[in-house]
């Protein structure tokens, strides 16, 4: 959606850097495309591999760990993380184990450990930039608040996509949103 010449992005409310990212994103990594790129080519692979070297993780846990590293100021989209995990698996740097409920648990392989070791200096540089970005951004809003806001946004989108909005359903949705807004304003 465009309004007043601005694209509303996930981080516009935090002062919005170029393309809708957090204010420091364009300065830290440069821009590319409509929203800019948070990570330079191959950097996300190193971030994910380092996280997997700590312990096996689900994709959602990786997204949350990156968000936490940025102090809530940036959350990578599943559309970036999951294809990178698939690539790491295809390269032989990660394995995936299917678990109950269709979840996938990713783990680093010995080849992935070797690759990470060979690129340790570059990985250290990426994490140094993440730390600097977090400091420049002042830690950002608390991650649980951002998560809850995203959950509300997604719930609304999913309900609207289902259609079948009677006057009663519309009234229930509007009242729930207005009540949440009142509680937040009073907090």
Long-range contacts (C-beta under 8 A, 24 or more apart in sequence): 7-34, 7-35, 9-35, 10-75, 11-73, 11-74, 14-73, 14-137, 14-140, 14-141, 21-74, 22-70, 22-73, 22-74, 22-133, 22-137, 22-140, 23-137, 24-73, 24-133, 24-136, 24-137, 25-74, 25-133, 27-136, 28-129, 28-132, 28-133, 28-136, 29-129, 38-74, 38-76, 39-126, 42-122, 43-122, 43-126, 44-76, 44-80, 44-81, 44-84, 45-84, 45-87, 45-88, 45-93, 46-116, 46-119, 46-122, 46-123, 46-126, 47-123, 47-126, 47-127, 47-130, 48-81, 48-84, 48-85, 48-88, 48-94, 49-88, 49-93, 49-94, 49-108, 49-112, 49-115, 49-116, 49-123, 50-116, 50-123, 50-127, 52-94, 52-106, 52-107, 52-108, 52-112, 53-108, 53-112, 53-113, 53-116, 56-97, 56-105, 56-106, 56-107, 56-108, 57-105, 57-106, 58-103, 58-104, 58-105, 58-106, 59-85, 59-104, 59-106, 62-106, 64-143, 64-147, 67-143, 67-146, 68-143, 69-127, 69-130, 69-131, 69-134, 70-130, 70-133, 70-134, 70-137, 70-140, 71-134, 71-137, 71-138, 71-139, 71-140, 71-143, 72-139, 72-140, 72-141, 72-142, 72-143, 72-145, 72-146, 73-133, 73-134, 73-137, 73-139, 73-140, 73-141, 74-133, 75-146, 75-150, 88-112, 91-115, 152-180
